[in-house]
């Protein structure tokens, strides 16, 4: 089974993804890290030098490569699940989990790293982007509400309860 983690910047897709993959005994992949590795530059630099359309094409291409995986946990980028072809691909390939956190929590998590995030230009623009993306995010198979005091393992356990029972591989 492939589990795709969806959510806005700062939702914890990478942190939760690593912990979930370890719990399931599955490999973990982070789309943003894979794009950076393939391009040999940061996402911020890709946006600055090549532009967002180029980044989105590379992101889509790498997302498509997950088709060849039997099982994995994949952390998507914050904008991955806002493109119809990506939504359809993820829905056909695996189980999508929205890590849904209130905007104020996301903003507090991102604030120190905002300069590295090309889509987090300023608070007003980021909040508008968040509101725009929510309608796409709600197309996920399940939603896990994230609270400030949740630990990664608590979130992982809640995700495990939501996975389709007949396909989930659990390890203790």
LUMVO-21312 format. One record per residue (C-alpha): residue number from 0; residue in three letters; x, y, z. Coordinates in steps of 0.2 Angstrom, whole numbers, plus 2048, in hexadecimal, padded with zeros to 3 digits. Each point is the difference from the previous one (the first is absolute). Example, Ala and Ser with C-alpha at 12.3 -4.5 7.8 and 13.67 -1.06 7.14 Angstrom:
<r 0 ALA <83E 7EA 827>> <r 1 SER <806 811 7FD>> 
***
This chain:
<r 0 UNK <800 800 800>> <r 1 UNK <806 812 7FC>> <r 2 UNK <7FB 80D 80C>> <r 3 UNK <801 812 7FA>> <r 4 UNK <801 80E 80D>> <r 5 UNK <7F7 810 7FB>> <r 6 UNK <800 811 809>> <r 7 UNK <806 812 800>> <r 8 UNK <812 805 804>> <r 9 UNK <804 7FC 812>> <r 10 UNK <7F2 7F3 803>> <r 11 UNK <80E 7F3 803>> <r 12 UNK <7FF 7F5 7F1>> <r 13 UNK <813 7FC 800>> <r 14 UNK <801 7FD 813>> <r 15 UNK <7F0 7F6 801>> <r 16 UNK <805 7F7 7EF>> <r 17 UNK <810 7FA 807>> <r 18 UNK <7F8 7FA 810>> <r 19 UNK <7F1 7F8 7F7>> <r 20 UNK <80C 7F7 7F3>> <r 21 UNK <80A 7F9 80F>> <r 22 UNK <7F1 7FA 808>> <r 23 UNK <7F9 7F7 7F0>> <r 24 UNK <811 7FA 7FB>> <r 25 UNK <7FF 809 7F0>> <r 26 UNK <80C 80B 7F7>> <r 27 UNK <7FE 813 802>> <r 28 UNK <801 80D 7F2>> <r 29 UNK <7FE 813 801>> <r 30 UNK <7FC 808 7EF>> <r 31 UNK <808 810 804>> <r 32 UNK <810 7F7 805>> <r 33 UNK <800 7F6 7F0>> <r 34 UNK <7FD 80F 7F5>> <r 35 UNK <80F 809 809>> <r 36 UNK <80B 7F1 7FE>> <r 37 UNK <7FB 7FE 7ED>> <r 38 UNK <803 812 7FD>> <r 39 UNK <80F 802 80B>> <r 40 UNK <7F9 810 808>> <r 41 UNK <7F4 806 80D>> <r 42 UNK <7EE 803 7FC>> <r 43 UNK <802 812 803>> <r 44 UNK <80E 800 7F3>> <r 45 UNK <7F5 7F6 7F4>> <r 46 UNK <7F2 80D 802>> <r 47 UNK <80D 80F 7FE>> <r 48 UNK <809 7F9 7F1>> <r 49 UNK <7F4 7F5 7F6>> <r 50 UNK <7EF 806 807>> <r 51 UNK <7F1 7F7 808>> <r 52 UNK <7FA 7F8 7F0>> <r 53 UNK <810 7F7 7FE>> <r 54 UNK <800 7FA 812>> <r 55 UNK <7EE 7FA 7FE>> <r 56 UNK <805 7F6 7F1>> <r 57 UNK <80E 7F8 809>> <r 58 UNK <7F5 7FC 80F>> <r 59 UNK <7F3 7F8 7F5>> <r 60 UNK <80D 7F5 7F7>> <r 61 UNK <808 7FA 811>> <r 62 UNK <7EE 7FD 807>> <r 63 UNK <7FC 7F5 7F0>> <r 64 UNK <810 7F6 804>> <r 65 UNK <7F7 7FA 810>> <r 66 UNK <7F5 7F5 7F5>> <r 67 UNK <80E 7F3 800>> <r 68 UNK <801 7FE 813>> <r 69 UNK <7F6 7F2 808>> <r 70 UNK <7FF 809 811>> <r 71 UNK <807 810 807>> <r 72 UNK <7FB 80F 80A>> <r 73 UNK <802 810 7F5>> <r 74 UNK <800 812 807>> <r 75 UNK <7FA 80B 7F2>> <r 76 UNK <803 812 7FE>> <r 77 UNK <7F3 80D 806>> <r 78 UNK <7FA 803 7EF>> <r 79 UNK <801 7EF 7F8>> <r 80 UNK <7EE 7FB 804>> <r 81 UNK <7F9 810 7F8>> <r 82 UNK <802 7FB 7EE>> <r 83 UNK <7F3 7F5 7F9>> <r 84 UNK <80C 7F3 7F8>> <r 85 UNK <809 7FE 810>> <r 86 UNK <7F0 7FE 80A>> <r 87 UNK <7FA 7F2 7F4>> <r 88 UNK <811 7F8 800>> <r 89 UNK <801 7FF 813>> <r 90 UNK <7EE 7FA 801>> <r 91 UNK <804 7F2 7F4>> <r 92 UNK <810 7FB 807>> <r 93 UNK <7FE 800 813>> <r 94 UNK <7F8 807 810>> <r 95 UNK <801 813 803>> <r 96 UNK <800 807 811>> <r 97 UNK <7FE 812 803>> <r 98 UNK <80A 807 80F>> <r 99 UNK <7F4 80E 805>> <r 100 UNK <807 80E 80C>> <r 101 UNK <7F9 811 804>> <r 102 UNK <808 80E 7F6>> <r 103 UNK <807 808 810>> <r 104 UNK <809 7F0 805>> <r 105 UNK <807 7FE 7EE>> <r 106 UNK <806 812 800>> <r 107 UNK <809 7FE 811>> <r 108 UNK <809 7F1 7F9>> <r 109 UNK <805 808 7F0>> <r 110 UNK <805 811 807>> <r 111 UNK <812 7FC 802>> <r 112 UNK <802 7F8 7EF>> <r 113 UNK <7F5 80C 7F6>> <r 114 UNK <80E 806 7F6>> <r 115 UNK <803 7EF 7FA>> <r 116 UNK <7EE 7FE 7FA>> <r 117 UNK <7FD 808 7EF>> <r 118 UNK <7ED 7FF 803>> <r 119 UNK <801 808 811>> <r 120 UNK <803 812 7FA>> <r 121 UNK <7F7 808 80E>> <r 122 UNK <7F2 7FC 80C>> <r 123 UNK <7F2 807 7F6>> <r 124 UNK <805 7F7 7F0>> <r 125 UNK <803 7F0 80A>> <r 126 UNK <7F0 800 808>> <r 127 UNK <7F7 803 7EF>> <r 128 UNK <80A 7F1 7F9>> <r 129 UNK <7FB 7F6 80F>> <r 130 UNK <7ED 804 7FD>> <r 131 UNK <801 7FD 7EE>> <r 132 UNK <808 7EF 802>> <r 133 UNK <7F4 7F9 80D>> <r 134 UNK <7F3 7FC 7F4>> <r 135 UNK <80C 7F4 7F7>> <r 136 UNK <807 7F9 810>> <r 137 UNK <7EE 7FB 805>> <r 138 UNK <800 7F3 7F1>> <r 139 UNK <80C 7F5 80A>> <r 140 UNK <7FA 7EF 806>> <r 141 UNK <801 805 812>> <r 142 UNK <804 80F 80B>> <r 143 UNK <80B 800 810>> <r 144 UNK <7FE 810 80A>> <r 145 UNK <810 806 807>> <r 146 UNK <801 809 811>> <r 147 UNK <80E 809 807>> <r 148 UNK <803 7F4 80E>> <r 149 UNK <800 7F0 7F5>> <r 150 UNK <810 7F6 7FF>> <r 151 UNK <805 7F8 7F0>> <r 152 UNK <7FC 7EF 807>> <r 153 UNK <7EF 804 805>> <r 154 UNK <7FC 806 7EE>> <r 155 UNK <808 7F1 7F9>> <r 156 UNK <7F4 7F5 80B>> <r 157 UNK <7F1 80A 7FA>> <r 158 UNK <805 7FD 7EE>> <r 159 UNK <802 7EE 803>> <r 160 UNK <7EE 7FF 806>> <r 161 UNK <7FB 808 7F0>> <r 162 UNK <809 7F5 7F3>> <r 163 UNK <7F6 7F3 7F7>> <r 164 UNK <802 7F0 80B>> <r 165 UNK <802 7F3 7F3>> <r 166 UNK <80F 809 7F8>> <r 167 UNK <809 808 80E>> <r 168 UNK <811 7F8 805>> <r 169 UNK <803 802 813>> <r 170 UNK <80F 7FC 809>> <r 171 UNK <803 802 813>> 
***
